[in-house]
């Protein structure tokens, strides 16, 4: 198990039936367990690799619906 910290921007695109589009700065701890990456900030987000991206599911804090999350590294 490896760990560290991360910082980034969480952005939502507006689509029909969703909360409005927004951007939020996020930071927290990250733990790598096998092929899983766990981001811990105000929500625990468990991600798995898919090519050059990480993907997972989380809950929209606004409407409590499931959201697909795709993360890509930006230099």
PQR file with spaces between the fields and no chain letter, atoms N, CA, C, O and H, PARSE charges and radii, in Angstrom:
ATOM       1  N    UNK     1       0.842   -1.160    0.000 -0.4000 1.5000
ATOM       2  CA   UNK     1       0.000    0.000    0.000 -0.0000 2.0000
ATOM       3  C    UNK     1       0.897    1.236    0.000  0.5500 1.7000
ATOM       4  O    UNK     1       1.810    1.355    0.817 -0.5500 1.4000
ATOM       5  N    UNK     2       0.625    2.148   -0.923 -0.4000 1.5000
ATOM       6  CA   UNK     2       1.363    3.402   -1.006 -0.0000 2.0000
ATOM       7  C    UNK     2       0.390    4.545   -0.774  0.5500 1.7000
ATOM       8  O    UNK     2      -0.814    4.387   -0.974 -0.5500 1.4000
ATOM       9  H    UNK     2      -0.117    2.052   -1.586  0.4000 1.0000
ATOM      10  N    UNK     3       0.896    5.685   -0.357 -0.4000 1.5000
ATOM      11  CA   UNK     3       0.011    6.820   -0.106 -0.0000 2.0000
ATOM      12  C    UNK     3       0.705    8.134   -0.354  0.5500 1.7000
ATOM      13  O    UNK     3       1.910    8.186   -0.603 -0.5500 1.4000
ATOM      14  H    UNK     3       1.874    5.814   -0.194  0.4000 1.0000
ATOM      15  N    UNK     4      -0.067    9.185   -0.283 -0.4000 1.5000
ATOM      16  CA   UNK     4       0.438   10.529   -0.490 -0.0000 2.0000
ATOM      17  C    UNK     4      -0.698   11.517   -0.440  0.5500 1.7000
ATOM      18  O    UNK     4      -1.718   11.274    0.206 -0.5500 1.4000
ATOM      19  H    UNK     4      -1.046    9.142   -0.080  0.4000 1.0000
ATOM      20  N    UNK     5      -0.523   12.630   -1.120 -0.4000 1.5000
ATOM      21  CA   UNK     5      -1.559   13.653   -1.175 -0.0000 2.0000
ATOM      22  C    UNK     5      -1.839   14.009   -2.629  0.5500 1.7000
ATOM      23  O    UNK     5      -1.056   13.678   -3.520 -0.5500 1.4000
ATOM      24  H    UNK     5       0.305   12.827   -1.645  0.4000 1.0000
ATOM      25  N    UNK     6      -2.953   14.680   -2.860 -0.4000 1.5000
ATOM      26  CA   UNK     6      -3.294   15.127   -4.204 -0.0000 2.0000
ATOM      27  C    UNK     6      -3.995   16.476   -4.116  0.5500 1.7000
ATOM      28  O    UNK     6      -4.495   16.866   -3.061 -0.5500 1.4000
ATOM      29  H    UNK     6      -3.589   14.949   -2.137  0.4000 1.0000
ATOM      30  N    UNK     7      -4.023   17.168   -5.226 -0.4000 1.5000
ATOM      31  CA   UNK     7      -4.780   18.412   -5.364 -0.0000 2.0000
ATOM      32  C    UNK     7      -5.294   18.459   -6.787  0.5500 1.7000
ATOM      33  O    UNK     7      -4.629   17.986   -7.709 -0.5500 1.4000
ATOM      34  H    UNK     7      -3.617   16.851   -6.083  0.4000 1.0000
ATOM      35  N    UNK     8      -6.465   19.022   -6.970 -0.4000 1.5000
ATOM      36  CA   UNK     8      -7.024   19.090   -8.305 -0.0000 2.0000
ATOM      37  C    UNK     8      -8.304   19.890   -8.335  0.5500 1.7000
ATOM      38  O    UNK     8      -8.645   20.576   -7.372 -0.5500 1.4000
ATOM      39  H    UNK     8      -7.005   19.406   -6.221  0.4000 1.0000
ATOM      40  N    UNK     9      -9.010   19.800   -9.443 -0.4000 1.5000
ATOM      41  CA   UNK     9     -10.278   20.497   -9.631 -0.0000 2.0000
ATOM      42  C    UNK     9     -11.337   19.483  -10.003  0.5500 1.7000
ATOM      43  O    UNK     9     -11.165   18.707  -10.942 -0.5500 1.4000
ATOM      44  H    UNK     9      -8.733   19.242  -10.226  0.4000 1.0000
ATOM      45  N    UNK    10     -12.445   19.493   -9.254 -0.4000 1.5000
ATOM      46  CA   UNK    10     -13.594   18.633   -9.550 -0.0000 2.0000
ATOM      47  C    UNK    10     -14.551   19.496  -10.365  0.5500 1.7000
ATOM      48  O    UNK    10     -14.978   20.551   -9.896 -0.5500 1.4000
ATOM      49  H    UNK    10     -12.584   20.124   -8.491  0.4000 1.0000
ATOM      50  N    UNK    11     -14.894   19.067  -11.574 -0.4000 1.5000
ATOM      51  CA   UNK    11     -15.812   19.857  -12.389 -0.0000 2.0000
ATOM      52  C    UNK    11     -16.968   18.992  -12.847  0.5500 1.7000
ATOM      53  O    UNK    11     -16.789   17.827  -13.202 -0.5500 1.4000
ATOM      54  H    UNK    11     -14.548   18.210  -11.955  0.4000 1.0000
ATOM      55  N    UNK    12     -18.144   19.569  -12.835 -0.4000 1.5000
ATOM      56  CA   UNK    12     -19.361   18.908  -13.295 -0.0000 2.0000
ATOM      57  C    UNK    12     -19.831   19.602  -14.558  0.5500 1.7000
ATOM      58  O    UNK    12     -19.880   20.830  -14.622 -0.5500 1.4000
ATOM      59  H    UNK    12     -18.290   20.515  -12.546  0.4000 1.0000
ATOM      60  N    UNK    13     -20.174   18.817  -15.552 -0.4000 1.5000
ATOM      61  CA   UNK    13     -20.775   19.368  -16.755 -0.0000 2.0000
ATOM      62  C    UNK    13     -22.284   19.318  -16.595  0.5500 1.7000
ATOM      63  O    UNK    13     -22.825   18.378  -16.013 -0.5500 1.4000
ATOM      64  H    UNK    13     -20.134   17.820  -15.500  0.4000 1.0000
ATOM      65  N    UNK    14     -22.945   20.311  -17.103 -0.4000 1.5000
ATOM      66  CA   UNK    14     -24.400   20.308  -17.000 -0.0000 2.0000
ATOM      67  C    UNK    14     -24.986   19.435  -18.089  0.5500 1.7000
ATOM      68  O    UNK    14     -24.692   19.612  -19.271 -0.5500 1.4000
ATOM      69  H    UNK    14     -22.505   21.075  -17.576  0.4000 1.0000
ATOM      70  N    UNK    15     -25.811   18.496  -17.682 -0.4000 1.5000
ATOM      71  CA   UNK    15     -26.564   17.653  -18.607 -0.0000 2.0000
ATOM      72  C    UNK    15     -27.998   17.606  -18.097  0.5500 1.7000
ATOM      73  O    UNK    15     -28.271   17.960  -16.950 -0.5500 1.4000
ATOM      74  H    UNK    15     -26.050   18.352  -16.722  0.4000 1.0000
ATOM      75  N    UNK    16     -28.894   17.177  -18.942 -0.4000 1.5000
ATOM      76  CA   UNK    16     -30.308   17.133  -18.570 -0.0000 2.0000
ATOM      77  C    UNK    16     -30.501   16.350  -17.274  0.5500 1.7000
ATOM      78  O    UNK    16     -29.994   15.236  -17.140 -0.5500 1.4000
ATOM      79  H    UNK    16     -28.672   16.890  -19.874  0.4000 1.0000
ATOM      80  N    UNK    17     -31.222   16.923  -16.333 -0.4000 1.5000
ATOM      81  CA   UNK    17     -31.544   16.249  -15.081 -0.0000 2.0000
ATOM      82  C    UNK    17     -30.460   16.287  -14.028  0.5500 1.7000
ATOM      83  O    UNK    17     -30.602   15.656  -12.980 -0.5500 1.4000
ATOM      84  H    UNK    17     -31.633   17.828  -16.443  0.4000 1.0000
ATOM      85  N    UNK    18     -29.364   17.018  -14.279 -0.4000 1.5000
ATOM      86  CA   UNK    18     -28.281   17.059  -13.302 -0.0000 2.0000
ATOM      87  C    UNK    18     -28.257   18.407  -12.602  0.5500 1.7000
ATOM      88  O    UNK    18     -28.984   19.332  -12.966 -0.5500 1.4000
ATOM      89  H    UNK    18     -29.249   17.530  -15.130  0.4000 1.0000
ATOM      90  N    UNK    19     -27.407   18.496  -11.591 -0.4000 1.5000
ATOM      91  CA   UNK    19     -27.193   19.793  -10.965 -0.0000 2.0000
ATOM      92  C    UNK    19     -26.460   20.675  -11.960  0.5500 1.7000
ATOM      93  O    UNK    19     -25.924   20.180  -12.951 -0.5500 1.4000
ATOM      94  H    UNK    19     -26.817   17.745  -11.295  0.4000 1.0000
ATOM      95  N    UNK    20     -26.430   21.970  -11.706 -0.4000 1.5000
ATOM      96  CA   UNK    20     -25.784   22.851  -12.679 -0.0000 2.0000
ATOM      97  C    UNK    20     -24.268   22.651  -12.672  0.5500 1.7000
ATOM      98  O    UNK    20     -23.690   22.141  -11.712 -0.5500 1.4000
ATOM      99  H    UNK    20     -26.865   22.372  -10.900  0.4000 1.0000
ATOM     100  N    UNK    21     -23.654   23.063  -13.761 -0.4000 1.5000
ATOM     101  CA   UNK    21     -22.211   22.897  -13.926 -0.0000 2.0000
ATOM     102  C    UNK    21     -21.462   23.691  -12.859  0.5500 1.7000
ATOM     103  O    UNK    21     -21.885   24.781  -12.474 -0.5500 1.4000
ATOM     104  H    UNK    21     -24.124   23.477  -14.541  0.4000 1.0000
ATOM     105  N    UNK    22     -20.339   23.130  -12.382 -0.4000 1.5000
ATOM     106  CA   UNK    22     -19.552   23.817  -11.360 -0.0000 2.0000
ATOM     107  C    UNK    22     -18.120   23.313  -11.368  0.5500 1.7000
ATOM     108  O    UNK    22     -17.805   22.288  -11.972 -0.5500 1.4000
ATOM     109  H    UNK    22     -19.996   22.244  -12.695  0.4000 1.0000
ATOM     110  N    UNK    23     -17.254   24.062  -10.680 -0.4000 1.5000
ATOM     111  CA   UNK    23     -15.850   23.674  -10.487 -0.0000 2.0000
ATOM     112  C    UNK    23     -15.513   23.893   -9.021  0.5500 1.7000
ATOM     113  O    UNK    23     -15.865   24.920   -8.442 -0.5500 1.4000
ATOM     114  H    UNK    23     -17.510   24.895  -10.189  0.4000 1.0000
ATOM     115  N    UNK    24     -14.826   22.918   -8.421 -0.4000 1.5000
ATOM     116  CA   UNK    24     -14.438   23.000   -7.024 -0.0000 2.0000
ATOM     117  C    UNK    24     -13.004   22.520   -6.879  0.5500 1.7000
ATOM     118  O    UNK    24     -12.644   21.469   -7.410 -0.5500 1.4000
ATOM     119  H    UNK    24     -14.540   22.083   -8.891  0.4000 1.0000
ATOM     120  N    UNK    25     -12.183   23.279   -6.167 -0.4000 1.5000
ATOM     121  CA   UNK    25     -10.832   22.818   -5.861 -0.0000 2.0000
ATOM     122  C    UNK    25     -10.913   21.756   -4.778  0.5500 1.7000
ATOM     123  O    UNK    25     -11.627   21.921   -3.790 -0.5500 1.4000
ATOM     124  H    UNK    25     -12.476   24.133   -5.736  0.4000 1.0000
ATOM     125  N    UNK    26     -10.180   20.663   -4.966 -0.4000 1.5000
ATOM     126  CA   UNK    26     -10.187   19.575   -3.997 -0.0000 2.0000
ATOM     127  C    UNK    26      -8.751   19.200   -3.657  0.5500 1.7000
ATOM     128  O    UNK    26      -7.839   19.404   -4.458 -0.5500 1.4000
ATOM     129  H    UNK    26      -9.600   20.529   -5.769  0.4000 1.0000
ATOM     130  N    UNK    27      -8.564   18.661   -2.482 -0.4000 1.5000
ATOM     131  CA   UNK    27      -7.257   18.172   -2.046 -0.0000 2.0000
ATOM     132  C    UNK    27      -7.501   17.166   -0.938  0.5500 1.7000
ATOM     133  O    UNK    27      -8.516   17.228   -0.244 -0.5500 1.4000
ATOM     134  H    UNK    27      -9.305   18.495   -1.832  0.4000 1.0000
ATOM     135  N    UNK    28      -6.585   16.258   -0.777 -0.4000 1.5000
ATOM     136  CA   UNK    28      -6.738   15.278    0.283 -0.0000 2.0000
ATOM     137  C    UNK    28      -5.652   14.230    0.222  0.5500 1.7000
ATOM     138  O    UNK    28      -4.572   14.460   -0.320 -0.5500 1.4000
ATOM     139  H    UNK    28      -5.761   16.208   -1.341  0.4000 1.0000
ATOM     140  N    UNK    29      -5.952   13.087    0.781 -0.4000 1.5000
ATOM     141  CA   UNK    29      -5.001   11.984    0.802 -0.0000 2.0000
ATOM     142  C    UNK    29      -5.334   10.993   -0.303  0.5500 1.7000
ATOM     143  O    UNK    29      -6.481   10.885   -0.737 -0.5500 1.4000
ATOM     144  H    UNK    29      -6.830   12.900    1.222  0.4000 1.0000
ATOM     145  N    UNK    30      -4.328   10.283   -0.743 -0.4000 1.5000
ATOM     146  CA   UNK    30      -4.514    9.246   -1.751 -0.0000 2.0000
ATOM     147  C    UNK    30      -3.805    7.989   -1.247  0.5500 1.7000
ATOM     148  O    UNK    30      -2.698    8.051   -0.713 -0.5500 1.4000
ATOM     149  H    UNK    30      -3.396   10.371   -0.390  0.4000 1.0000
ATOM     150  N    UNK    31      -4.472    6.848   -1.433 -0.4000 1.5000
ATOM     151  CA   UNK    31      -3.907    5.560   -1.047 -0.0000 2.0000
ATOM     152  C    UNK    31      -4.038    4.628   -2.248  0.5500 1.7000
ATOM     153  O    UNK    31      -5.100    4.561   -2.865 -0.5500 1.4000
ATOM     154  H    UNK    31      -5.371    6.798   -1.867  0.4000 1.0000
ATOM     155  N    UNK    32      -2.977    3.917   -2.581 -0.4000 1.5000
ATOM     156  CA   UNK    32      -2.995    2.932   -3.663 -0.0000 2.0000
ATOM     157  C    UNK    32      -2.993    1.551   -3.034  0.5500 1.7000
ATOM     158  O    UNK    32      -2.077    1.202   -2.290 -0.5500 1.4000
ATOM     159  H    UNK    32      -2.114    3.972   -2.079  0.4000 1.0000
ATOM     160  N    UNK    33      -4.026    0.760   -3.334 -0.4000 1.5000
ATOM     161  CA   UNK    33      -4.143   -0.621   -2.860 -0.0000 2.0000
ATOM     162  C    UNK    33      -4.304   -1.509   -4.078  0.5500 1.7000
ATOM     163  O    UNK    33      -5.375   -1.563   -4.682 -0.5500 1.4000
ATOM     164  H    UNK    33      -4.771    1.044   -3.939  0.4000 1.0000
ATOM     165  N    UNK    34      -3.236   -2.204   -4.435 -0.4000 1.5000
ATOM     166  CA   UNK    34      -3.290   -3.034   -5.640 -0.0000 2.0000
ATOM     167  C    UNK    34      -3.537   -2.163   -6.860  0.5500 1.7000
ATOM     168  O    UNK    34      -2.761   -1.247   -7.132 -0.5500 1.4000
ATOM     169  H    UNK    34      -2.366   -2.160   -3.944  0.4000 1.0000
ATOM     170  N    UNK    35      -4.622   -2.440   -7.611 -0.4000 1.5000
ATOM     171  CA   UNK    35      -4.969   -1.642   -8.785 -0.0000 2.0000
ATOM     172  C    UNK    35      -5.967   -0.535   -8.471  0.5500 1.7000
ATOM     173  O    UNK    35      -6.420    0.161   -9.379 -0.5500 1.4000
ATOM     174  H    UNK    35      -5.253   -3.184   -7.390  0.4000 1.0000
ATOM     175  N    UNK    36      -6.311   -0.365   -7.210 -0.4000 1.5000
ATOM     176  CA   UNK    36      -7.278    0.664   -6.830 -0.0000 2.0000
ATOM     177  C    UNK    36      -6.577    1.892   -6.277  0.5500 1.7000
ATOM     178  O    UNK    36      -5.566    1.794   -5.581 -0.5500 1.4000
ATOM     179  H    UNK    36      -5.942   -0.930   -6.472  0.4000 1.0000
ATOM     180  N    UNK    37      -7.134    3.047   -6.602 -0.4000 1.5000
ATOM     181  CA   UNK    37      -6.668    4.325   -6.085 -0.0000 2.0000
ATOM     182  C    UNK    37      -7.826    4.920   -5.294  0.5500 1.7000
ATOM     183  O    UNK    37      -8.926    5.073   -5.823 -0.5500 1.4000
ATOM     184  H    UNK    37      -7.955    3.126   -7.167  0.4000 1.0000
ATOM     185  N    UNK    38      -7.584    5.257   -4.030 -0.4000 1.5000
ATOM     186  CA   UNK    38      -8.642    5.784   -3.177 -0.0000 2.0000
ATOM     187  C    UNK    38      -8.308    7.226   -2.826  0.5500 1.7000
ATOM     188  O    UNK    38      -7.309    7.503   -2.163 -0.5500 1.4000
ATOM     189  H    UNK    38      -6.689    5.133   -3.600  0.4000 1.0000
ATOM     190  N    UNK    39      -9.167    8.149   -3.286 -0.4000 1.5000
ATOM     191  CA   UNK    39      -9.013    9.555   -2.961 -0.0000 2.0000
ATOM     192  C    UNK    39      -9.893    9.846   -1.765  0.5500 1.7000
ATOM     193  O    UNK    39     -11.084    9.535   -1.780 -0.5500 1.4000
ATOM     194  H    UNK    39      -9.979    7.923   -3.825  0.4000 1.0000
ATOM     195  N    UNK    40      -9.324   10.437   -0.731 -0.4000 1.5000
ATOM     196  CA   UNK    40     -10.098   10.792    0.446 -0.0000 2.0000
ATOM     197  C    UNK    40     -10.145   12.288    0.631  0.5500 1.7000
ATOM     198  O    UNK    40      -9.143   12.894    1.010 -0.5500 1.4000
ATOM     199  H    UNK    40      -8.356   10.690   -0.719  0.4000 1.0000
ATOM     200  N    UNK    41     -11.272   12.890    0.374 -0.4000 1.5000
ATOM     201  CA   UNK    41     -11.488   14.302    0.707 -0.0000 2.0000
ATOM     202  C    UNK    41     -12.833   14.329    1.416  0.5500 1.7000
ATOM     203  O    UNK    41     -12.971   13.687    2.458 -0.5500 1.4000
ATOM     204  H    UNK    41     -12.086   12.398    0.066  0.4000 1.0000
ATOM     205  N    UNK    42     -13.809   15.026    0.914 -0.4000 1.5000
ATOM     206  CA   UNK    42     -15.106   14.994    1.580 -0.0000 2.0000
ATOM     207  C    UNK    42     -15.906   13.759    1.185  0.5500 1.7000
ATOM     208  O    UNK    42     -16.945   13.482    1.784 -0.5500 1.4000
ATOM     209  H    UNK    42     -13.697   15.548    0.068  0.4000 1.0000
ATOM     210  N    UNK    43     -15.451   13.034    0.216 -0.4000 1.5000
ATOM     211  CA   UNK    43     -16.068   11.773   -0.202 -0.0000 2.0000
ATOM     212  C    UNK    43     -14.933   10.796   -0.467  0.5500 1.7000
ATOM     213  O    UNK    43     -13.867   11.207   -0.924 -0.5500 1.4000
ATOM     214  H    UNK    43     -14.606   13.258   -0.270  0.4000 1.0000
ATOM     215  N    UNK    44     -15.135    9.539   -0.195 -0.4000 1.5000
ATOM     216  CA   UNK    44     -14.141    8.551   -0.601 -0.0000 2.0000
ATOM     217  C    UNK    44     -14.483    8.113   -2.006  0.5500 1.7000
ATOM     218  O    UNK    44     -15.605    7.677   -2.265 -0.5500 1.4000
ATOM     219  H    UNK    44     -16.001    9.205    0.176  0.4000 1.0000
ATOM     220  N    UNK    45     -13.540    8.220   -2.910 -0.4000 1.5000
ATOM     221  CA   UNK    45     -13.736    7.867   -4.305 -0.0000 2.0000
ATOM     222  C    UNK    45     -12.733    6.776   -4.644  0.5500 1.7000
ATOM     223  O    UNK    45     -11.525    7.010   -4.614 -0.5500 1.4000
ATOM     224  H    UNK    45     -12.629    8.574   -2.700  0.4000 1.0000
ATOM     225  N    UNK    46     -13.227    5.584   -4.968 -0.4000 1.5000
ATOM     226  CA   UNK    46     -12.366    4.461   -5.322 -0.0000 2.0000
ATOM     227  C    UNK    46     -12.311    4.385   -6.843  0.5500 1.7000
ATOM     228  O    UNK    46     -13.338    4.274   -7.512 -0.5500 1.4000
ATOM     229  H    UNK    46     -14.208    5.394   -4.993  0.4000 1.0000
ATOM     230  N    UNK    47     -11.100    4.447   -7.372 -0.4000 1.5000
ATOM     231  CA   UNK    47     -10.885    4.487   -8.814 -0.0000 2.0000
ATOM     232  C    UNK    47     -10.100    3.273   -9.271  0.5500 1.7000
ATOM     233  O    UNK    47      -9.285    2.729   -8.527 -0.5500 1.4000
ATOM     234  H    UNK    47     -10.266    4.538   -6.828  0.4000 1.0000
ATOM     235  N    UNK    48     -10.355    2.854  -10.511 -0.4000 1.5000
ATOM     236  CA   UNK    48      -9.579    1.779  -11.121 -0.0000 2.0000
ATOM     237  C    UNK    48      -9.029    2.273  -12.454  0.5500 1.7000
ATOM     238  O    UNK    48      -9.641    3.129  -13.093 -0.5500 1.4000
ATOM     239  H    UNK    48     -11.018    3.296  -11.115  0.4000 1.0000
ATOM     240  N    UNK    49      -7.878    1.745  -12.884 -0.4000 1.5000
ATOM     241  CA   UNK    49      -7.269    2.226  -14.117 -0.0000 2.0000
ATOM     242  C    UNK    49      -8.002    1.745  -15.363  0.5500 1.7000
ATOM     243  O    UNK    49      -8.557    0.647  -15.405 -0.5500 1.4000
ATOM     244  H    UNK    49      -7.380    1.050  -12.365  0.4000 1.0000
ATOM     245  N    UNK    50      -7.984    2.608  -16.377 -0.4000 1.5000
ATOM     246  CA   UNK    50      -8.516    2.290  -17.703 -0.0000 2.0000
ATOM     247  C    UNK    50      -7.644    3.030  -18.708  0.5500 1.7000
ATOM     248  O    UNK    50      -7.907    4.186  -19.040 -0.5500 1.4000
ATOM     249  H    UNK    50      -7.533    3.500  -16.343  0.4000 1.0000
ATOM     250  N    UNK    51      -6.609    2.357  -19.186 -0.4000 1.5000
ATOM     251  CA   UNK    51      -5.672    3.022  -20.087 -0.0000 2.0000
ATOM     252  C    UNK    51      -4.925    4.121  -19.343  0.5500 1.7000
ATOM     253  O    UNK    51      -4.308    3.863  -18.310 -0.5500 1.4000
ATOM     254  H    UNK    51      -6.396    1.418  -18.917  0.4000 1.0000
ATOM     255  N    UNK    52      -4.978    5.354  -19.869 -0.4000 1.5000
ATOM     256  CA   UNK    52      -4.305    6.488  -19.243 -0.0000 2.0000
ATOM     257  C    UNK    52      -5.204    7.233  -18.259  0.5500 1.7000
ATOM     258  O    UNK    52      -4.823    8.290  -17.757 -0.5500 1.4000
ATOM     259  H    UNK    52      -5.479    5.563  -20.709  0.4000 1.0000
ATOM     260  N    UNK    53      -6.386    6.698  -17.977 -0.4000 1.5000
ATOM     261  CA   UNK    53      -7.323    7.366  -17.089 -0.0000 2.0000
ATOM     262  C    UNK    53      -7.656    6.480  -15.893  0.5500 1.7000
ATOM     263  O    UNK    53      -7.362    5.284  -15.880 -0.5500 1.4000
ATOM     264  H    UNK    53      -6.695    5.839  -18.385  0.4000 1.0000
ATOM     265  N    UNK    54      -8.277    7.096  -14.892 -0.4000 1.5000
ATOM     266  CA   UNK    54      -8.845    6.368  -13.764 -0.0000 2.0000
ATOM     267  C    UNK    54     -10.353    6.597  -13.802  0.5500 1.7000
ATOM     268  O    UNK    54     -10.808    7.681  -14.169 -0.5500 1.4000
ATOM     269  H    UNK    54      -8.517    8.067  -14.902  0.4000 1.0000
ATOM     270  N    UNK    55     -11.126    5.586  -13.426 -0.4000 1.5000
ATOM     271  CA   UNK    55     -12.575    5.770  -13.420 -0.0000 2.0000
ATOM     272  C    UNK    55     -13.183    5.136  -12.185  0.5500 1.7000
ATOM     273  O    UNK    55     -12.608    4.225  -11.590 -0.5500 1.4000
ATOM     274  H    UNK    55     -10.756    4.706  -13.128  0.4000 1.0000
ATOM     275  N    UNK    56     -14.357    5.630  -11.805 -0.4000 1.5000
ATOM     276  CA   UNK    56     -15.058    5.108  -10.643 -0.0000 2.0000
ATOM     277  C    UNK    56     -16.434    5.724  -10.543  0.5500 1.7000
ATOM     278  O    UNK    56     -16.868    6.447  -11.440 -0.5500 1.4000
ATOM     279  H    UNK    56     -14.824    6.371  -12.289  0.4000 1.0000
ATOM     280  N    UNK    57     -17.119    5.437   -9.453 -0.4000 1.5000
ATOM     281  CA   UNK    57     -18.460    5.975   -9.203 -0.0000 2.0000
ATOM     282  C    UNK    57     -18.459    6.742   -7.890  0.5500 1.7000
ATOM     283  O    UNK    57     -17.720    6.407   -6.964 -0.5500 1.4000
ATOM     284  H    UNK    57     -16.766    4.849   -8.725  0.4000 1.0000
ATOM     285  N    UNK    58     -19.283    7.762   -7.818 -0.4000 1.5000
ATOM     286  CA   UNK    58     -19.484    8.523   -6.584 -0.0000 2.0000
ATOM     287  C    UNK    58     -20.919    9.004   -6.565  0.5500 1.7000
ATOM     288  O    UNK    58     -21.668    8.768   -7.513 -0.5500 1.4000
ATOM     289  H    UNK    58     -19.883    8.034   -8.570  0.4000 1.0000
ATOM     290  N    UNK    59     -21.307    9.671   -5.503 -0.4000 1.5000
ATOM     291  CA   UNK    59     -22.654   10.200   -5.361 -0.0000 2.0000
ATOM     292  C    UNK    59     -22.622   11.721   -5.482  0.5500 1.7000
ATOM     293  O    UNK    59     -21.804   12.380   -4.840 -0.5500 1.4000
ATOM     294  H    UNK    59     -20.698    9.863   -4.733  0.4000 1.0000
ATOM     295  N    UNK    60     -23.507   12.276   -6.302 -0.4000 1.5000
ATOM     296  CA   UNK    60     -23.636   13.722   -6.440 -0.0000 2.0000
ATOM     297  C    UNK    60     -24.192   14.271   -5.133  0.5500 1.7000
ATOM     298  O    UNK    60     -25.292   13.895   -4.726 -0.5500 1.4000
ATOM     299  H    UNK    60     -24.172   11.741   -6.823  0.4000 1.0000
ATOM     300  N    UNK    61     -23.441   15.164   -4.461 -0.4000 1.5000
ATOM     301  CA   UNK    61     -23.934   15.673   -3.183 -0.0000 2.0000
ATOM     302  C    UNK    61     -25.191   16.534   -3.319  0.5500 1.7000
ATOM     303  O    UNK    61     -25.916   16.722   -2.342 -0.5500 1.4000
ATOM     304  H    UNK    61     -22.547   15.469   -4.792  0.4000 1.0000
ATOM     305  N    UNK    62     -25.457   17.057   -4.514 -0.4000 1.5000
ATOM     306  CA   UNK    62     -26.630   17.895   -4.727 -0.0000 2.0000
ATOM     307  C    UNK    62     -27.927   17.125   -4.842  0.5500 1.7000
ATOM     308  O    UNK    62     -28.919   17.474   -4.203 -0.5500 1.4000
ATOM     309  H    UNK    62     -24.869   16.904   -5.308  0.4000 1.0000
ATOM     310  N    UNK    63     -27.927   16.065   -5.662 -0.4000 1.5000
ATOM     311  CA   UNK    63     -29.175   15.333   -5.877 -0.0000 2.0000
ATOM     312  C    UNK    63     -29.090   13.868   -5.450  0.5500 1.7000
ATOM     313  O    UNK    63     -30.057   13.123   -5.613 -0.5500 1.4000
ATOM     314  H    UNK    63     -27.121   15.781   -6.182  0.4000 1.0000
ATOM     315  N    UNK    64     -27.958   13.451   -4.912 -0.4000 1.5000
ATOM     316  CA   UNK    64     -27.745   12.102   -4.373 -0.0000 2.0000
ATOM     317  C    UNK    64     -27.875   10.999   -5.425  0.5500 1.7000
ATOM     318  O    UNK    64     -28.218    9.864   -5.096 -0.5500 1.4000
ATOM     319  H    UNK    64     -27.173   14.056   -4.781  0.4000 1.0000
ATOM     320  N    UNK    65     -27.606   11.326   -6.666 -0.4000 1.5000
ATOM     321  CA   UNK    65     -27.598   10.326   -7.739 -0.0000 2.0000
ATOM     322  C    UNK    65     -26.174    9.832   -7.966  0.5500 1.7000
ATOM     323  O    UNK    65     -25.204   10.526   -7.662 -0.5500 1.4000
ATOM     324  H    UNK    65     -27.328   12.249   -6.933  0.4000 1.0000
ATOM     325  N    UNK    66     -26.068    8.630   -8.501 -0.4000 1.5000
ATOM     326  CA   UNK    66     -24.750    8.071   -8.827 -0.0000 2.0000
ATOM     327  C    UNK    66     -24.146    8.825  -10.013  0.5500 1.7000
ATOM     328  O    UNK    66     -24.843    9.163  -10.970 -0.5500 1.4000
ATOM     329  H    UNK    66     -26.857    8.066   -8.748  0.4000 1.0000
ATOM     330  N    UNK    67     -22.850    9.081   -9.934 -0.4000 1.5000
ATOM     331  CA   UNK    67     -22.111    9.748  -11.004 -0.0000 2.0000
ATOM     332  C    UNK    67     -20.920    8.904  -11.404  0.5500 1.7000
ATOM     333  O    UNK    67     -20.241    8.327  -10.554 -0.5500 1.4000
ATOM     334  H    UNK    67     -22.284    8.808   -9.157  0.4000 1.0000
ATOM     335  N    UNK    68     -20.668    8.834  -12.700 -0.4000 1.5000
ATOM     336  CA   UNK    68     -19.438    8.225  -13.185 -0.0000 2.0000
ATOM     337  C    UNK    68     -18.347    9.290  -13.121  0.5500 1.7000
ATOM     338  O    UNK    68     -18.558   10.428  -13.541 -0.5500 1.4000
ATOM     339  H    UNK    68     -21.219    9.302  -13.390  0.4000 1.0000
ATOM     340  N    UNK    69     -17.191    8.921  -12.599 -0.4000 1.5000
ATOM     341  CA   UNK    69     -16.067    9.848  -12.492 -0.0000 2.0000
ATOM     342  C    UNK    69     -14.918    9.328  -13.345  0.5500 1.7000
ATOM     343  O    UNK    69     -14.538    8.161  -13.246 -0.5500 1.4000
ATOM     344  H    UNK    69     -17.020    7.997  -12.258  0.4000 1.0000
ATOM     345  N    UNK    70     -14.367   10.205  -14.187 -0.4000 1.5000
ATOM     346  CA   UNK    70     -13.211    9.885  -15.012 -0.0000 2.0000
ATOM     347  C    UNK    70     -12.142   10.916  -14.708  0.5500 1.7000
ATOM     348  O    UNK    70     -12.384   12.117  -14.823 -0.5500 1.4000
ATOM     349  H    UNK    70     -14.676   11.152  -14.268  0.4000 1.0000
ATOM     350  N    UNK    71     -10.961   10.456  -14.321 -0.4000 1.5000
ATOM     351  CA   UNK    71      -9.871   11.364  -13.999 -0.0000 2.0000
ATOM     352  C    UNK    71      -8.725   11.144  -14.966  0.5500 1.7000
ATOM     353  O    UNK    71      -8.358   10.013  -15.284 -0.5500 1.4000
ATOM     354  H    UNK    71     -10.764    9.480  -14.227  0.4000 1.0000
ATOM     355  N    UNK    72      -8.168   12.258  -15.427 -0.4000 1.5000
ATOM     356  CA   UNK    72      -6.984   12.191  -16.271 -0.0000 2.0000
ATOM     357  C    UNK    72      -5.934   13.099  -15.687  0.5500 1.7000
ATOM     358  O    UNK    72      -6.248   14.141  -15.112 -0.5500 1.4000
ATOM     359  H    UNK    72      -8.466   13.177  -15.169  0.4000 1.0000
ATOM     360  N    UNK    73      -4.702   12.708  -15.834 -0.4000 1.5000
ATOM     361  CA   UNK    73      -3.606   13.521  -15.319 -0.0000 2.0000
ATOM     362  C    UNK    73      -3.335   14.655  -16.284  0.5500 1.7000
ATOM     363  O    UNK    73      -3.216   14.452  -17.492 -0.5500 1.4000
ATOM     364  H    UNK    73      -4.447   11.862  -16.301  0.4000 1.0000
ATOM     365  N    UNK    74      -3.239   15.850  -15.733 -0.4000 1.5000
ATOM     366  CA   UNK    74      -2.941   17.026  -16.525 -0.0000 2.0000
ATOM     367  C    UNK    74      -1.631   17.599  -16.021  0.5500 1.7000
ATOM     368  O    UNK    74      -1.524   17.967  -14.852 -0.5500 1.4000
ATOM     369  H    UNK    74      -3.335   16.015  -14.751  0.4000 1.0000
ATOM     370  N    UNK    75      -0.617   17.680  -16.904 -0.4000 1.5000
ATOM     371  CA   UNK    75       0.681   18.183  -16.459 -0.0000 2.0000
ATOM     372  C    UNK    75       0.630   19.633  -16.013  0.5500 1.7000
ATOM     373  O    UNK    75       1.651   20.192  -15.612 -0.5500 1.4000
ATOM     374  H    UNK    75      -0.704   17.381  -17.854  0.4000 1.0000
